[in-house]
């Protein structure tokens, strides 16, 4: 039975290149002159509603630094990537207005041992009572101008 399975697989793999061949047709200058295309790539990002939530980002060394309960919303971002006539790579980002960024929450801001209460917390390994909350309930509204990078 194993031999039959291996033989069937080998036959299928050997036949695949023949099934994939298609006729290639040369195009003359008149046909090529009428061919048009779109240059570059446009990526549109709409961060609305619940937005993006990140539970925790943690840096660990002897102790750790944790940034918790990150929320990003209310942004429409358009990014373009293109190659100009001189062969330069051109990347652009649209202006962003009213981007909302919040870190932390008010669940239990006085108790640094509760992980979900903090925005930015220093943690001591194995001793939660020595944790220190640095920032909580931070909310920012950001406006950023359009930018273009040419390489």
Buried (B, 14 or more C-beta within 10 A) or exposed (E): EEEEEEEEEEEEEEEEEEEEEEEEEEEEEEEEEEEEEEEEEEEEEEBEEEBEEEEEEEEEEEBBBBBBBBBBBBBBBBEBEEEEEEEEEBBBBBEBEEBBBBBBBEEEBEEBBBBEBBBBBBBEEEEEEEBEBBEBBBEEEEEEEEEEEEE
